[in-house]
Every structure is written in C-alpha cells, then in structure tokens.
C-alpha cells in the first residue's frame, strides 16, 4: 500500500496519499560502493548499536529500535496491539550486515507494491504504485518495468498518463494487481487516500498498453461495507474470481462477476468474507501443494526511518479460510508466521508477490527502503524493488534468515539466463 500520513476517517479508514517534493533527481544506478565501504568500516570497528554489537550478533539478538527511530517494538498502524508475536522493528534474523553481494535492489529508482506478470514471449512486466521519482518528470501513474530475468529491470511506461476521470482528485493510484486473462492484460488498482477508497480496473492487449479504464470503480468501500478497500489481489478460482482487499480493518475476500467488473450477487454488502484480522493489509494468495497461502503485510510502510513494515503468512485448505499459522493460530485472531522484516541495511520490507522461475523455484518480489536513505529526496518513501528466494520448510514458506537480501547470491533461473 501507499501512505505517508495518518488515516483521517474513523468510519472508513484509508491510507493518506504520499507526499511529493522537488529534490534533485536520483542517479538510476545501484549505490553499492559507498554503502559497502561505510559498512565495512563500521563492522571493522565492531560498531555497537543500542548496546548490541552488530559484528557477531547472535541470531535474533540485534535490536534495531534506535536505528529505526523507535525504541523496541512498534505498534501496528491502525491497530494498537498488532499480530501476536510481532517483532516490530526487531530483526528476526542474525543481524547480518549485507555488503551488497546480492542483486538487490533490482528495480530503481522506486517500485512500491509490485505485481508481476509474464508475457507469452517470456518477458516479465512489473507494475508498481504511482510515485514521483523526483527527477522532474512528475507523477508516474502506475509505472511499468520490463525484465527478461527478474533481476535487470528497465522502465516501460505507465498504465495511465493521468488519473482516470472518475477518480477523486485527492486520491492516489496505488498497489496495482496484474493478470493475463484470455489474452488480455487486466490491471486492478487502488484509489487510496480518500474517505471512500475504491478498486479500479483497466485492460489492454499489450502489457505496456495502451490501457482502457473501466470508467468507473469495480466497487468502493461504501458499496461493500468494508473499511480500507485497497491493495487488491484477484484470485481466479473457477468461474468466480475473488478479490482480496484490506487496510488494517480486516482482510476480506469479495466475489466478483465472471468478467471481474463488479461485485457478484444482488447485495454487495453481503458478499465480503473476512479471512484475517485488523493487523494486516496487502494480501497475496499463492496456491501450492494443496494449500492456499495468504501473505500479508503489517506495520507502517512509509514513516521514513521509523517504518516497520513486514510480512506474515498463514495457510488454509480453502480459498476462503480459515487461515492459520504454523502454530495453528487463526489469522482472524492476528496469527501469522513472520517471514520478512528489516535488518541493518534495509527497512520496511513488504507487499510481497510471488514469481516462479523456470526451474520451479519461488521468488518473493517486494519493496524495501535503504536504511541509509529511507526517503527519495524530499519525496516519498524510497521503496525499491527487491527479490529473494523462497524456501519451503515443512510446508511453510521461508525467506533466508527472515530479512532482505539474506538469500544472496541466489538468482532466478530463467531459460538458461
């Protein structure tokens, strides 16, 4: 999801739009050299952060509270308690220093809330939340990136040249969800930052457009009686597609008409099915080995150095739940296995999407911000595009030591690339 300011509406809570600025344009290169040199020097000096030495820290012992601008665990934004077992800004892994030996970041300058589709020719396309790249080019409305190997990405245009006419002028276009359906590229997107957030839809014959907007919302929060209808993810399960939405007011599955343009049934308010509690947003569904896996994000995505965004997962044998974590705790009760959170190099990892390479290996694509530069100039949260390998342990997805870039130097296998 995308927000920089607190939510304002008590009945239909919604994230607020990103801030923009006029900082000098970033250089679209991977800034590894300076960061690597600094980290090497700091490690050589056995830097102590918050009383815990980074070098040689025991697994799970590194307290990033002071580093992230907070002291210890940080409550969920939108929920006072958050999921049980929440680590806030504490790193669940070893506290290792990432010297940039991996490929991350893979999408620059910024690629928040990524969604990926593969074209019939094998090319991958990634779609991201609208942002001002601080390069003088203004707002990119749902930018598109292209890659042949999931590692090297280049800009490939935008879904829209401007906001569709029906969109609230104060609303932002966030968190696209893209699918290839019967030869047509279908992009669902959020209109967030308003008291009545909506889900929109656009289609194109090509992954880079031109896209034709539906011309109206698929639905809005007031239509379905669900707060925070942002971060859509559509799962096609037989004749009825289900869209999963949520923003710290519960994760809901909502059935759509077969063409995906409206809520199914005569009473839209009777359609939503709640599948997870208030501590989450950014749902994503993966079906594997007889289970549906529900990935969600928690915490604050966009609070500069204090951002504590992170990823949890649960699973169910049914698309509509009940989803539980590896201890059996329901996600409706804020259960969930924490599989990805920040480390000394990266903060606020989240909004995961899963891509499978040509060897059958699953990869998590998500966003995270460099701890050294959490904002892009004077503008939005510096959420760069990231990739890490997913391992399956006892039927559960795991990402390295639970922190960004901890699966380096692994890279996807794409047709021999």
GUDOTOR-382121 format. One record per residue (C-alpha): residue number from 1; residue in one letter; x, y, z. Coordinates in nm, 4 decimals. Example, Ala and Ser with C-alpha at 12.3 -4.5 7.8 and 13.67 -1.06 7.14 Angstrom:
BEGIN
NODE  pos  code        c1        c2        c3
NODE    1     A    1.2300   -0.4500    0.7800
NODE    2     S    1.3670   -0.1060    0.7140
//
This chain:
BEGIN
NODE  pos  code        c1        c2        c3
NODE    1     X    0.0000    0.0000    0.0000
NODE    2     X    0.0978    0.3630   -0.0091
NODE    3     X    0.0702    0.6283    0.2549
NODE    4     X    0.2805    0.8960    0.4220
NODE    5     X    0.0357    1.0491    0.6688
NODE    6     X   -0.2052    0.9124    0.9344
NODE    7     X   -0.5501    0.7896    0.8410
NODE    8     X   -0.8207    1.0530    0.8800
NODE    9     X   -1.1644    0.8896    0.8612
NODE   10     X   -1.2817    0.6945    1.1669
NODE   11     X   -1.5578    0.5035    0.9905
NODE   12     X   -1.3916    0.4079    0.6658
NODE   13     X   -1.0187    0.4235    0.7481
NODE   14     X   -0.7994    0.4837    0.4481
NODE   15     X   -0.4312    0.5491    0.3967
NODE   16     X   -0.3350    0.9042    0.3087
NODE   17     X   -0.1507    0.9985   -0.0072
NODE   18     X    0.2223    1.0185   -0.0479
NODE   19     X    0.3982    1.3461   -0.0141
NODE   20     X    0.5970    1.4781   -0.3068
NODE   21     X    0.8938    1.7060   -0.3268
NODE   22     X    1.1338    1.8724   -0.5606
NODE   23     X    1.4632    1.7181   -0.4586
NODE   24     X    1.7420    1.6716   -0.7156
NODE   25     X    1.6827    1.3665   -0.9385
NODE   26     X    1.8413    1.0410   -0.8235
NODE   27     X    2.1010    0.8688   -1.0364
NODE   28     X    1.9441    0.5418   -1.1551
NODE   29     X    2.2352    0.3229   -1.0503
NODE   30     X    2.2800    0.0772   -0.7695
NODE   31     X    2.4533    0.2794   -0.4924
NODE   32     X    2.6535   -0.0091   -0.3514
NODE   33     X    3.0112    0.1212   -0.3422
NODE   34     X    2.9749    0.3952   -0.0829
NODE   35     X    2.7365    0.1938    0.1354
NODE   36     X    2.9658   -0.1105    0.1207
NODE   37     X    3.2705    0.0914    0.2198
NODE   38     X    3.0856    0.2526    0.5087
NODE   39     X    2.9517   -0.0771    0.6359
NODE   40     X    3.2924   -0.2425    0.6142
NODE   41     X    3.4432    0.0396    0.8171
NODE   42     X    3.1675    0.0241    1.0752
NODE   43     X    3.1918   -0.3505    1.1077
NODE   44     X    3.5694   -0.3386    1.1387
NODE   45     X    3.5238   -0.1066    1.4315
NODE   46     X    3.2762   -0.3535    1.5849
NODE   47     X    3.0079   -0.0863    1.5884
NODE   48     X    2.7626   -0.1202    1.8746
NODE   49     X    2.4047   -0.0176    1.8074
NODE   50     X    2.1710    0.0265    2.1040
NODE   51     X    2.4137   -0.1718    2.3225
NODE   52     X    2.4294   -0.4737    2.0880
NODE   53     X    2.7334   -0.5316    1.8703
NODE   54     X    2.6465   -0.5766    1.5023
NODE   55     X    2.9515   -0.7890    1.4317
NODE   56     X    2.8968   -1.1407    1.5608
NODE   57     X    2.5453   -1.0763    1.6927
NODE   58     X    2.3640   -1.3898    1.7994
NODE   59     X    2.0651   -1.4966    1.5846
NODE   60     X    1.7660   -1.2769    1.6569
NODE   61     X    1.9561   -1.0631    1.9071
NODE   62     X    2.0070   -0.7396    1.7160
NODE   63     X    1.7789   -0.4635    1.8468
NODE   64     X    1.7097   -0.2175    1.5656
NODE   65     X    1.4893    0.0042    1.7785
NODE   66     X    1.7249    0.3012    1.7971
NODE   67     X    1.8335    0.2547    1.4386
NODE   68     X    1.4777    0.2756    1.3073
NODE   69     X    1.3860    0.5804    1.5080
NODE   70     X    1.1810    0.3813    1.7587
NODE   71     X    1.2510    0.2116    2.0860
NODE   72     X    1.1807   -0.1581    2.0684
NODE   73     X    0.8639   -0.2996    1.9133
NODE   74     X    0.6410   -0.0565    1.7259
NODE   75     X    0.2605   -0.0998    1.7336
NODE   76     X    0.0718   -0.1623    1.4109
NODE   77     X   -0.0516    0.1459    1.2337
NODE   78     X   -0.4273    0.1115    1.2540
NODE   79     X   -0.4171   -0.1482    1.5318
NODE   80     X   -0.2993   -0.0877    1.8863
NODE   81     X   -0.1822   -0.4386    1.9520
NODE   82     X   -0.0811   -0.5911    1.6208
NODE   83     X   -0.0325   -0.9603    1.5480
NODE   84     X    0.0768   -1.1794    1.8353
NODE   85     X    0.4497   -1.2371    1.8222
NODE   86     X    0.5075   -0.9143    1.6293
NODE   87     X    0.8718   -0.8097    1.6393
NODE   88     X    0.8060   -0.4518    1.5374
NODE   89     X    1.1397   -0.3168    1.4165
NODE   90     X    1.3375   -0.6069    1.5621
NODE   91     X    1.5167   -0.8166    1.3027
NODE   92     X    1.4159   -1.1844    1.3302
NODE   93     X    1.7373   -1.2973    1.1621
NODE   94     X    2.1014   -1.2869    1.2523
NODE   95     X    2.1563   -0.9135    1.2310
NODE   96     X    2.3998   -0.9741    0.9464
NODE   97     X    2.5418   -0.6817    0.7525
NODE   98     X    2.4549   -0.7072    0.3854
NODE   99     X    2.7581   -0.5934    0.1865
NODE  100     X    2.5655   -0.5823   -0.1409
NODE  101     X    2.6871   -0.9219   -0.2644
NODE  102     X    2.3375   -0.9951   -0.3923
NODE  103     X    2.1456   -0.8303   -0.6716
NODE  104     X    1.9209   -0.6065   -0.4625
NODE  105     X    1.7781   -0.3619   -0.5300
NODE  106     X    1.6593   -0.4913   -0.8654
NODE  107     X    1.4124   -0.2139   -0.9542
NODE  108     X    1.5150    0.1525   -0.9345
NODE  109     X    1.4549    0.4278   -0.8581
NODE  110     X    1.1361    0.3185   -0.6807
NODE  111     X    0.8833    0.0361   -0.7230
NODE  112     X    0.6406    0.0125   -0.4325
NODE  113     X    0.3737   -0.2581   -0.4057
NODE  114     X    0.4951   -0.4648   -0.7037
NODE  115     X    0.2838   -0.7004   -0.9121
NODE  116     X    0.4383   -0.9164   -1.1838
NODE  117     X    0.3024   -1.0863   -1.4946
NODE  118     X    0.4831   -1.2901   -1.7612
NODE  119     X    0.4016   -1.2381   -2.1275
NODE  120     X    0.3786   -1.5316   -2.3709
NODE  121     X    0.7240   -1.4437   -2.5098
NODE  122     X    0.8773   -1.4996   -2.1652
NODE  123     X    0.9276   -1.1338   -2.0753
NODE  124     X    0.8297   -1.0233   -1.7253
NODE  125     X    0.6442   -0.6997   -1.6541
NODE  126     X    0.6281   -0.5392   -1.3104
NODE  127     X    0.3660   -0.2789   -1.2162
NODE  128     X    0.4030   -0.0504   -0.9142
NODE  129     X    0.2301    0.2185   -0.7095
NODE  130     X    0.2248    0.5704   -0.8517
NODE  131     X    0.5136    0.7859   -0.7355
NODE  132     X    0.7059    1.0997   -0.8174
NODE  133     X    1.0588    0.9808   -0.8941
NODE  134     X    1.1975    1.3256   -0.8049
NODE  135     X    1.3585    1.3582   -1.1466
NODE  136     X    1.1443    1.6390   -1.2818
NODE  137     X    0.9168    1.4004   -1.4703
NODE  138     X    0.6263    1.4380   -1.2291
NODE  139     X    0.3982    1.1599   -1.1107
NODE  140     X    0.4260    0.8194   -1.2781
NODE  141     X    0.0749    0.6782   -1.2669
NODE  142     X    0.1236    0.3048   -1.2065
NODE  143     X    0.4690    0.2693   -1.3655
NODE  144     X    0.5647   -0.0414   -1.5620
NODE  145     X    0.9059   -0.2107   -1.5746
NODE  146     X    1.0329   -0.4844   -1.8088
NODE  147     X    1.2792   -0.7725   -1.7499
NODE  148     X    1.3861   -1.0975   -1.9113
NODE  149     X    1.5460   -1.2437   -1.5968
NODE  150     X    1.3658   -1.0916   -1.2911
NODE  151     X    1.6890   -0.9147   -1.1948
NODE  152     X    1.7556   -0.6476   -1.4568
NODE  153     X    1.4540   -0.4184   -1.4929
NODE  154     X    1.4040   -0.1158   -1.7158
NODE  155     X    1.1147    0.1353   -1.7250
NODE  156     X    0.8467    0.0538   -1.9837
NODE  157     X    0.5935    0.3341   -1.9476
NODE  158     X    0.2906    0.3783   -1.7260
NODE  159     X   -0.0578    0.2328   -1.7116
NODE  160     X   -0.2115    0.5820   -1.7280
NODE  161     X   -0.0840    0.9219   -1.8452
NODE  162     X   -0.3025    1.0757   -1.5720
NODE  163     X   -0.5765    0.9777   -1.3303
NODE  164     X   -0.8973    0.8381   -1.4848
NODE  165     X   -1.1803    1.0903   -1.4841
NODE  166     X   -1.3893    0.9165   -1.2190
NODE  167     X   -1.1070    0.9150   -0.9613
NODE  168     X   -1.1315    1.1530   -0.6648
NODE  169     X   -0.8772    1.4319   -0.7314
NODE  170     X   -0.7197    1.3791   -0.3886
NODE  171     X   -0.6924    1.0033   -0.4381
NODE  172     X   -0.3747    0.8213   -0.5352
NODE  173     X   -0.3433    0.5240   -0.7713
NODE  174     X   -0.1820    0.2528   -0.5617
NODE  175     X   -0.0945   -0.1156   -0.5463
NODE  176     X   -0.1717   -0.2499   -0.8948
NODE  177     X   -0.2528   -0.6173   -0.9421
NODE  178     X   -0.1945   -0.7502   -1.2948
NODE  179     X   -0.3150   -1.0698   -1.4665
NODE  180     X   -0.3153   -1.2114   -1.8185
NODE  181     X   -0.6710   -1.3342   -1.8762
NODE  182     X   -0.7628   -1.4927   -2.2119
NODE  183     X   -0.5047   -1.2827   -2.3940
NODE  184     X   -0.5965   -0.9567   -2.2201
NODE  185     X   -0.3841   -0.7802   -1.9586
NODE  186     X   -0.6065   -0.6851   -1.6671
NODE  187     X   -0.4828   -0.4386   -1.4054
NODE  188     X   -0.6754   -0.3820   -1.0833
NODE  189     X   -0.5641   -0.0858   -0.8738
NODE  190     X   -0.6487    0.1039   -0.5554
NODE  191     X   -0.7755    0.4566   -0.5305
NODE  192     X   -0.6478    0.5379   -0.1819
NODE  193     X   -0.6039    0.8399    0.0384
NODE  194     X   -0.9765    0.9142    0.0442
NODE  195     X   -1.2585    0.8551    0.2936
NODE  196     X   -1.4139    0.6098    0.0479
NODE  197     X   -1.1309    0.4096   -0.1138
NODE  198     X   -1.2108    0.2214   -0.4321
NODE  199     X   -1.0823   -0.0527   -0.6600
NODE  200     X   -1.0474    0.0294   -1.0283
NODE  201     X   -0.9758   -0.1816   -1.3351
NODE  202     X   -0.8121   -0.1302   -1.6747
NODE  203     X   -0.7388   -0.3614   -1.9675
NODE  204     X   -0.5011   -0.3748   -2.2639
NODE  205     X   -0.3976   -0.6088   -2.5433
NODE  206     X   -0.0297   -0.5397   -2.4651
NODE  207     X    0.1485   -0.5436   -2.1263
NODE  208     X    0.2593   -0.1857   -2.1835
NODE  209     X   -0.0787   -0.0643   -2.3050
NODE  210     X   -0.2469    0.1475   -2.4085
NODE  211     X   -0.4806    0.0636   -2.1205
NODE  212     X   -0.8511    0.1350   -2.1287
NODE  213     X   -1.0007    0.2121   -1.7911
NODE  214     X   -1.3343    0.0627   -1.6912
NODE  215     X   -1.4565    0.4198   -1.6465
NODE  216     X   -1.5978    0.3570   -1.3019
NODE  217     X   -1.4933    0.1741   -0.9868
NODE  218     X   -1.5357   -0.2007   -0.9627
NODE  219     X   -1.6531   -0.1129   -0.6123
NODE  220     X   -1.5804    0.1300   -0.3310
NODE  221     X   -1.5672    0.0847    0.0433
NODE  222     X   -1.9182    0.2189    0.0884
NODE  223     X   -2.0561   -0.0295   -0.1676
NODE  224     X   -1.9379   -0.3382    0.0178
NODE  225     X   -1.9443   -0.2096    0.3747
NODE  226     X   -1.5772   -0.2896    0.4274
NODE  227     X   -1.3229   -0.0334    0.5527
NODE  228     X   -0.9970    0.0207    0.3676
NODE  229     X   -1.0715   -0.1470    0.0355
NODE  230     X   -0.7218   -0.1058   -0.1039
NODE  231     X   -0.4369   -0.3359   -0.2080
NODE  232     X   -0.6460   -0.5627   -0.4315
NODE  233     X   -0.5305   -0.9097   -0.5239
NODE  234     X   -0.7578   -1.1111   -0.7544
NODE  235     X   -0.7508   -1.4902   -0.7384
NODE  236     X   -0.9172   -1.6770   -1.0232
NODE  237     X   -1.0822   -1.9847   -0.8744
NODE  238     X   -1.3128   -2.1423   -1.1301
NODE  239     X   -1.5873   -1.9222   -1.2718
NODE  240     X   -1.5831   -1.6769   -0.9801
NODE  241     X   -1.2834   -1.4502   -0.9331
NODE  242     X   -1.2299   -1.3293   -0.5769
NODE  243     X   -1.0616   -1.0017   -0.4926
NODE  244     X   -0.8794   -0.9841   -0.1593
NODE  245     X   -0.8525   -0.6360   -0.0062
NODE  246     X   -0.7661   -0.4812    0.3272
NODE  247     X   -0.6046   -0.1943    0.5142
NODE  248     X   -0.5904   -0.2519    0.8910
NODE  249     X   -0.9633   -0.3112    0.9147
NODE  250     X   -0.9586   -0.6798    0.8276
NODE  251     X   -0.8636   -0.8718    0.5131
NODE  252     X   -1.1699   -0.9614    0.3071
NODE  253     X   -1.2380   -1.1849    0.0070
NODE  254     X   -1.5077   -1.0446   -0.2213
NODE  255     X   -1.6569   -1.2447   -0.5118
NODE  256     X   -1.6703   -1.0705   -0.8482
NODE  257     X   -1.8814   -1.1263   -1.1569
NODE  258     X   -1.7225   -1.3613   -1.4134
NODE  259     X   -1.5878   -1.0641   -1.6115
NODE  260     X   -1.4390   -0.9144   -1.2946
NODE  261     X   -1.6023   -0.5747   -1.3369
NODE  262     X   -1.8420   -0.5723   -1.0381
NODE  263     X   -1.9262   -0.7446   -0.7120
NODE  264     X   -2.1196   -1.0670   -0.7617
NODE  265     X   -2.4707   -1.1090   -0.6260
NODE  266     X   -2.7644   -0.8800   -0.5592
NODE  267     X   -2.6345   -0.7362   -0.2319
NODE  268     X   -2.2710   -0.6216   -0.2435
NODE  269     X   -2.2643   -0.5705    0.1320
NODE  270     X   -2.3421   -0.9396    0.1863
NODE  271     X   -2.0566   -1.0535   -0.0368
NODE  272     X   -1.7355   -0.9934    0.1680
NODE  273     X   -1.5856   -1.2815    0.3664
NODE  274     X   -1.3391   -1.1852    0.6393
NODE  275     X   -1.0233   -1.4011    0.6280
NODE  276     X   -0.7732   -1.2150    0.8506
NODE  277     X   -0.7725   -0.9638    1.1358
NODE  278     X   -0.7166   -0.5923    1.1704
NODE  279     X   -0.3377   -0.6006    1.1872
NODE  280     X   -0.2831   -0.6530    0.8154
NODE  281     X   -0.3026   -0.5184    0.4613
NODE  282     X   -0.1564   -0.6043    0.1174
NODE  283     X   -0.2956   -0.9590    0.0753
NODE  284     X   -0.1498   -1.2042   -0.1763
NODE  285     X   -0.2641   -1.5629   -0.2361
NODE  286     X   -0.0415   -1.8483   -0.3545
NODE  287     X   -0.1793   -2.1974   -0.4146
NODE  288     X    0.0798   -2.4713   -0.3622
NODE  289     X    0.0820   -2.8351   -0.2523
NODE  290     X   -0.2876   -2.8418   -0.1711
NODE  291     X   -0.2863   -2.5243    0.0402
NODE  292     X   -0.3747   -2.1625   -0.0153
NODE  293     X   -0.1083   -1.9379    0.1387
NODE  294     X   -0.2151   -1.5903    0.2455
NODE  295     X    0.0730   -1.3423    0.2580
NODE  296     X    0.0002   -1.0093    0.4281
NODE  297     X    0.1938   -0.7051    0.5448
NODE  298     X    0.1777   -0.5317    0.8816
NODE  299     X    0.3168   -0.2162    1.0392
NODE  300     X    0.3846    0.1225    0.8822
NODE  301     X    0.5113    0.1210    0.5255
NODE  302     X    0.6011    0.4835    0.4896
NODE  303     X    0.7221    0.6509    0.8059
NODE  304     X    1.0763    0.7257    0.6960
NODE  305     X    1.3430    0.5686    0.9149
NODE  306     X    1.0772    0.4526    1.1639
NODE  307     X    0.8949    0.2355    0.9085
NODE  308     X    0.8419   -0.1143    1.0441
NODE  309     X    0.6581   -0.2843    0.7573
NODE  310     X    0.6954   -0.6647    0.7493
NODE  311     X    0.5413   -0.9791    0.6024
NODE  312     X    0.3398   -1.2585    0.7646
NODE  313     X    0.1894   -1.5755    0.6178
NODE  314     X   -0.0781   -1.8303    0.7026
NODE  315     X   -0.2394   -2.1121    0.5090
NODE  316     X   -0.5715   -2.2880    0.4526
NODE  317     X   -0.7081   -2.5788    0.2532
NODE  318     X   -0.9865   -2.3487    0.1342
NODE  319     X   -0.9540   -2.0198   -0.0509
NODE  320     X   -1.1922   -1.8548    0.1951
NODE  321     X   -1.0179   -1.9902    0.5037
NODE  322     X   -0.9813   -2.0448    0.7867
NODE  323     X   -0.6173   -1.9370    0.7568
NODE  324     X   -0.3830   -2.0358    1.0402
NODE  325     X   -0.0124   -2.0003    1.1106
NODE  326     X    0.2325   -2.2826    1.1778
NODE  327     X    0.1243   -2.2949    1.5436
NODE  328     X   -0.2411   -2.3272    1.4471
NODE  329     X   -0.3382   -1.9749    1.5499
NODE  330     X   -0.6056   -1.8243    1.3204
NODE  331     X   -0.5129   -1.5196    1.1195
NODE  332     X   -0.8554   -1.3853    1.2160
NODE  333     X   -0.7044   -1.3612    1.5651
NODE  334     X   -0.3883   -1.1889    1.4395
NODE  335     X   -0.1981   -1.5134    1.3912
NODE  336     X    0.0662   -1.5414    1.1203
NODE  337     X    0.4267   -1.6519    1.0745
NODE  338     X    0.6650   -1.3579    1.0443
NODE  339     X    0.8803   -1.4326    0.7384
NODE  340     X    1.0336   -1.0982    0.6412
NODE  341     X    1.1282   -0.7816    0.8311
NODE  342     X    1.4052   -0.5231    0.8329
NODE  343     X    1.7765   -0.5561    0.9091
NODE  344     X    2.0671   -0.3137    0.9449
NODE  345     X    2.0669   -0.2392    0.5725
NODE  346     X    1.7003   -0.2444    0.4728
NODE  347     X    1.3835   -0.1301    0.6460
NODE  348     X    1.0119   -0.1767    0.5864
NODE  349     X    1.0090   -0.4780    0.3518
NODE  350     X    0.6603   -0.5728    0.2408
NODE  351     X    0.3775   -0.6042   -0.0101
NODE  352     X    0.5001   -0.9340   -0.1427
NODE  353     X    0.4213   -1.1008   -0.4746
NODE  354     X    0.5437   -1.4492   -0.5675
NODE  355     X    0.7018   -1.5354   -0.9034
NODE  356     X    0.8121   -1.8853   -1.0060
NODE  357     X    1.1211   -1.9269   -1.2233
NODE  358     X    1.1788   -2.1847   -1.4981
NODE  359     X    1.3287   -2.4318   -1.2514
NODE  360     X    1.0138   -2.4214   -1.0372
NODE  361     X    1.1710   -2.2125   -0.7604
NODE  362     X    0.9552   -1.9485   -0.5968
NODE  363     X    1.0813   -1.5938   -0.5521
NODE  364     X    0.9440   -1.3142   -0.3385
NODE  365     X    0.9329   -0.9755   -0.5049
NODE  366     X    0.8599   -0.6902   -0.2668
NODE  367     X    0.9684   -0.3403   -0.1772
NODE  368     X    1.2076   -0.2173    0.0905
NODE  369     X    1.3855    0.1095    0.1653
NODE  370     X    1.7597    0.1522    0.2263
NODE  371     X    1.8053    0.2347    0.5925
NODE  372     X    2.0654    0.4953    0.4917
NODE  373     X    1.8199    0.6806    0.2616
NODE  374     X    1.4647    0.5953    0.3691
NODE  375     X    1.3097    0.8682    0.1557
NODE  376     X    1.3607    0.9515   -0.2100
NODE  377     X    1.4959    1.3037   -0.1829
NODE  378     X    1.2296    1.5177   -0.0176
NODE  379     X    0.9596    1.2950   -0.1593
NODE  380     X    0.8059    0.9532   -0.0952
NODE  381     X    0.9345    0.6547    0.0963
NODE  382     X    1.2294    0.5148   -0.1007
NODE  383     X    1.0684    0.1760   -0.1619
NODE  384     X    1.2952   -0.0009   -0.4090
NODE  385     X    1.2141   -0.3259   -0.5864
NODE  386     X    1.3661   -0.6362   -0.4239
NODE  387     X    1.3859   -1.0104   -0.4866
NODE  388     X    1.4674   -1.3045   -0.2583
NODE  389     X    1.4368   -1.6801   -0.2862
NODE  390     X    1.1552   -1.8603   -0.1042
NODE  391     X    1.2439   -2.1934    0.0545
NODE  392     X    0.9771   -2.4404    0.1648
NODE  393     X    1.0345   -2.5898    0.5097
NODE  394     X    0.7789   -2.8383    0.6387
NODE  395     X    0.5157   -2.6955    0.4076
NODE  396     X    0.5807   -2.3329    0.5023
NODE  397     X    0.7496   -2.0547    0.3020
NODE  398     X    1.0661   -1.9047    0.4470
NODE  399     X    1.2946   -1.6282    0.3163
NODE  400     X    1.6576   -1.6769    0.4165
NODE  401     X    1.7134   -1.5549    0.7722
NODE  402     X    1.3929   -1.3528    0.7542
NODE  403     X    1.5487   -1.0295    0.6294
NODE  404     X    1.6044   -0.8636    0.2883
NODE  405     X    1.8844   -0.9964    0.0666
NODE  406     X    1.9550   -1.2850    0.3039
NODE  407     X    1.9202   -1.5360    0.0190
NODE  408     X    2.2031   -1.3778   -0.1833
NODE  409     X    2.3779   -1.4640   -0.4061
NODE  410     X    2.0918   -1.6840   -0.5357
NODE  411     X    1.9230   -1.5586   -0.8530
NODE  412     X    1.6310   -1.6954   -1.0560
NODE  413     X    1.6796   -1.9477   -1.3348
NODE  414     X    1.5088   -1.8156   -1.6453
NODE  415     X    1.5543   -2.0247   -1.9586
NODE  416     X    1.9271   -2.0577   -1.9003
NODE  417     X    1.9761   -1.6906   -1.8132
//
